[in-house]
């Protein structure tokens, strides 16, 4: 885990560009902000969490008091656990956290494929207690005691969604919103496979989004994710919960491009629910019958929740409609239903702190950049002597939408994690750089400044 090495080879004969290694240690500096971690070793004692887990926390720079935590929880199995190791390094999710003065938390369990995932993805088996203990430990390490009290946005994939649905039952007053990507425990407790949680009325006040992949519907292995999502939506929406059903038309169990709807969902819900900065200890603001927008399941014209049109739709049955937190999100949701993606017509923020330093191996270029909140950070174009010299990444993934850090099956950066640093062994006289967002739009060019 941690600071890794990426090497970029160019087809110019002898030219070779070597990026410095980025080892994301359990504690160390992130590209911007700081990452801390807390490790639990696992236990063989009855009633305690069996599996080791590392909770890695990204803190945005310059924030005196955090307003919340965005929790990005991976799914079951060794591959998912490995994928979860880089969740806190994700520049796109960091952009959301930065906007709202939130921390970004990525728990990464150590579980083999043959081991019983429910020993951690059911928080009643110890992972819930360890999660709270990790927040307390990280509060001490970070100097942010509010980590033990601020609210959470929960994102969960597969077993992570299973975990989030049970945390929802035990801590409803702490949760801003939940995104269930291909996973929930709802079917398991309604079928009696696990003890049913006690659901208070507060549970049905939490905005939730159920996001299965359309290809899961007829998949022998993953059809339960589809069935569970539909069943939970019907049950919760039947109680007039602020619930959304948003199947991904392009994917199966993999996360695909779902982040381009999940991030706007949390963005809108944070806007609706976080207490004002001047009253940080106040409870989350409630979702009322007049909050947000209503639209037919599967798509259609959204109408304000307090309108006569919305009341007529609800009269036909709440589960025939979805709740939407804002009109911009409603438009994004309708586009995602059709295409499995959300467009972005605005350019990204330009890079900053671009420096160049000469050395024995050539000119070392280093810079910092934040991701475009709408479409992420697709990459960079570096210009040498006024002409395009290098595009990073050199070989972007064909799908999902290409990102500078790559994008795994688990909605996390690929390992090794790309660093914003590169060396040109054949130096030019001047360099500049542009950010490219996930939609392919460039920022303004920023010149590299010599380091004295």
N, C-alpha and C positions, 0 to 999 in steps of 0.2 A: 504494500500500500504506500502511497505517498509520492515523493519526488521521483519521477520516472524519466526515462530518456526517450526522446524522439529524434530520429535522424531523417533528414530530408535529402534525397539524392537528386541531383539534376543531371540531365543528359547533355552536358556540355563537355564531354571528354573527361578532363582531369578535375573539373569543378565538383566540389562536394561541400555540402552545407550541413553543419552539425549543430543541432539544437542541444543546449545544455540540459542535463538531467534534472527532473523535478521529482524529488522524493517526498511525497506527502507523508511525513512522519506523523505519529499519533499526536504530536504537538508541534506547531511551527507556523510559519507565515504562509498565508495564501497569496494569490496574485494581488489581491486587494482585500484588506480586512485581515482577520486572523482565524486560524483553525485551532481548536483545542479538542482534547478527547478524554474520555473516561472508559476504562476497560474493566469488565466484569469477567472473572475467570471461569465461571461455571461451577456447579455444585452437584454432588451426589446425594445431598440430604433430601429427604422427602419434603415436598412442598416448596422447594426452592428451584429456581431456574437451572435446568441442566446445562444449557449451552452457553459457551462464552459469547460475549457480545461487546463490541466497541461502539460507543456513541460518539460520533465526530460532529462538532459544532462549529459552524462558520459564524463569525461575528462581523457585522458591517462596520467599516471604519468611522470613527468620529461620533458614534451614538452614545450619549450619556445614559439614557434609560431605554431599554428595549420595550417594545410594545407587544411582542408576541413571538411565537416559535412556529416555523413551518417544518413539519415532520415529514420526511420522505422515506417511507418504509417499504423495503423490498419484499419479495415473495419467498417461497419455499425452495429448498434445495441448494446444493453447493454453488451452482451457477448464479443463482439469484443473490446468495450471500456475497459472492465475489463482486457482482455488479453493484451491490449496495455500498461497497467500500469507498466509492468515489462520489456518493450523492452530495456530500457537503462541498465538493469542489466545483459543482455545476454552476457555470457563469450565468445561465439563463434563470435558474431558480434563485440564484443570488440577487439578480436584478429585481425580482419580485420582493425578496426579503429586504433589500436595501431601500426600496421605495417606501416600505411601511415600518422601517426601523425594527425589523424582526431578525431573529437568528434563524439559521437553516441547520436542521439536525438530520443526520443520516445514521441511524442505527444499523450495524452490520453484524449479523449473527454468524456463528460457525456451526453449520449443520450439514452433515453428509446427506446424500440423496436417499439413502436407505433408512435414515432416522426419521422418527415421527415428528413432522413439522408442528403439530398441534401442541407439542411440549413448549413451544415458544409463541406460536401465532394465536394461541388462546392466552390472553394476558393473565388469566386467573392461575396459570401454571408457573407464575413467577416473573414473567417478562414485564408485566404491569408495574410490579413493585420495583424491579431493577430500573425501569424507565424513570420513575420518580426519583430513585436514588442517584441516577446519573445526572438528572437536572440539578439536584442539590450539590453534587460534587462539582459540576461545571459552573454553577453559580459561584462557588468558592474560588475556583481557579480563575475565572474571568473577571471577578470584581463586579458582577452583575447579579446581586441577590434576587432581583425581580424574576430571574429565570424559574424560580420555584412557584411563582404565582401568575405569570402572564398567560394569556390564552393560547390555544394551539389551532393551527390549520393542519389537518391530517390528510396526507396522500398515501394510499396504499395499493400496491399491485398484488393480485392473487392472494397469497397468505397474508400479505400486508394489509389488504382490504378486510380480510377475516379478522385480523387483530384490531383494526380501526373500528369495526362495527361493534366489538365488545368493549373497547375503551369508551365508545360513545355512550354505552349503557352505564358505565361506572363514573364518568366525569362529564356529564352533559353541560355543566355550567362553565367548563373550561374550553369548550370547542367552538371555534368560529364557524367552520364548515368542514366537510369531508368529501374527498374525491375517491370513489371506489373504482379502480381500474381492474376489471376482470376478477373480482373477488369480494365476497362478503360471507359472514357466518350465518346469515339469516336462514337459509335453507337447512343448515346443520342443526340449528336449535329448534326450528319448527318441526323437523322430522325426528327429533329426540336423539340425535347423534351426540350432542353435547348438552349439558344443562342449560336451559333457557335463562337468559339474563332477565332481571326485573327492569322493565322499561317505564321510566317516569314520564310524565307529560313533557318535561323539559327536553327529552330526547327528540320528540316530534317538532321541536322548535329550531333544530339545527339544520341549516341548508346542506343537502347532500346531492351528489351527482353520481349516477350509476352509469358506468362507461365500459360495457363489454365490447369485444370485437365481434363484428357480424359473422365472421367465419367460425366463431366458437359455437354458433347455434346448432350446427350439424356435426360437430367434432366429437368423437366418442370420448376423448380424454377430457376436453374442456367444456363440454356442453353445460355442465353444472354451473359454470360462471355465468352463462347466459340466462339459464333458468332462475338462478338465484337473484340476478339483477332485476329481472322482470318481476319476480315475486315480491322482492323487497320494495320496489317502486310502487307496485299496486297496493301493498299493505300500508306503507307510510303515506303515500298520497291519499289513500282512502281516509286517513286521519288528518287530512289537509296539511300534512307536513310540506315544507318548502323543498320539494324533491324534483330532480331532473332525470330523465332517461335520455342518454345520448350515445347510442351505439356507434362504434367506429366502423364505417363501411369498408375500410381497406384492410383490416387486420383480423388476426385470430387472437391468440393469447398474448402475443408480444405487444408492447406499449405503443409502437409506431410513432405517429405524430400527435398523439393525444395531448401532449403538454401544451400545444397551441390553443387548446380550449380550457385545459385545467388551470393554467396560469391566469387567464382572464377571469375564470370563475372565482378563484381565490381573491384576485384583485378587487372584483366587484363586491364580494362578501366582506372583505376587510373594510372596504369603504362604508358598508352598511352597518357593520357590527362593532368595530373597535370603539372603545370610549375615547373622548377627546384627549389630546396630549396633556392638557392642563388638569385632567381628572383621571390619572392612570389607574387608580385603584377602583374605579367605578366598574360595575358589571358590564358584560357585553350587552349591546343594544338589541332588543328583541326584534324578530321578524313578525310583523302583524299582518292582518288580512289585507291591509292596504299597501303593503310593501312589495315592490317589484312589479313584474309583468307575468302574464299568463299566455300560453300558446297551446295549440293542439299537440298531442303526442305525435312525434314524427315530423313536425314542421307545420308552418302556417303563420298567419298574421298574428304578431304579439299584441296584446292589449294591456293597458294598465290594470293592475290588480284591483284597484278601487273603482273600476268602470262598470257600467251596466253590462257591457259585452262580456267582461270577465265573470260577473255573477251569473249570467246565462250559461256560460260554459261550465261553471262549477255546478250548476243545477243539474246538468246532465251526468254528473259524477266527477269528483276531483281527479280520479285516476285516468280520465280521458284528456287531461291537460297536464302540462308541466309548468312548474314555477321557475321564473328566470329573474336573476337579481338586478338586471339593468337592461335598458334598450340596446346599448352597444353589444352587451353579451348575447342578447336575444338574436341579433344579426349574426354574430359569430357562431352561435349554436346552430342556426338554420344552415349556414354555409358548411359547417362541419358535418351535419347530417347528410348533405349531398355529396361532399367531396372528400371527407376525412382530413381536411386541412382548413386552416384559417389564413386568409390573405393579409398582406401588409403593404400599404402603399407609401409608408413614410421611411426616410433614410435613418440609419442608425446613428448613435452618438459617435463622434470621432475619437480615435485613440488619444492617450495622453502620456506624458512623461517619456517621450520617445528620445532615446539617447544612443549615441554611437561612440565607440572607443576602439582605438587601434591597438593591436597586439601582435605577437609573433604569428598567430594563425590567420590574421586578416582583420577585418572590421567586425566588431561585435555590436549587433543592434539589439536593443531591448526596449520594451514599451509596456504600457498597461492599457486595458480597454474593458469597458463594461458591455454587457450584452444588451441588445435591443429587447425591450420588454415584450413587444408583440411577436417577434419572429426569431429571437435569439441571435447569437453571433455565428454567422456562417463561415467567416474566415477573414483573411487580410490580403491586400495587394500591396506589395512593396515596390516602390519606384526607385531606380538607380539612375542618376544623372537625367532625371525627367522622363525616363521611359520605364514601362512595366518590366520588372525584373523577376519577381517571384510571387506566386500565388500560394497561399497556405489555407487549407491543406492542399498538397499537390494533387492528390487523388481522392477527392471527396466521395463519400458513399453515394451510391445511386438512389437509395432510399433507406430509411425515411429522409426527410429534409436534411441536407448536409449541414453539419455544424463543425466549427473549429475543433471542438473537443471530441467529436464523434458522438454517436448516440447508440447505446446498447439496447438490447432486447428489454432491459429493465428500466429504461428512461434515465440512465445515468451516463456520465462521460466514459468513453472507452479507456481502458488501460493500455499503455501508459498515458497519463494525462498530459496534453500538450502544454508547453510553456511558451510564453511570449518573449522569445529570445532566439536569435539566429546569428550565424557568423558567415560573412562573405569572404572567402579566401582570395578573391580578386577584386580588391576594393575600387569603388568609384569615388567621385569627389563629393557627391551629395546623395542623400536618401530621403524619401518621404513614405508615408504609409496611410492607407485607407482601411477602415473597417468595412466589411460586407455583411449585411444581415442575412437571416435565413431565407428571405425572399429574394436575395440577390442584389439588393440596392446598396450603393456605396455611400460612405460618409465623405465629408471633405477630407482632403489630404493634409497630413500633419508632417512637417519636416523633422528629421532627427537632428538633435543638437549635440555637438561634440562635448565629451566629458573632459574637463580639464584636470 
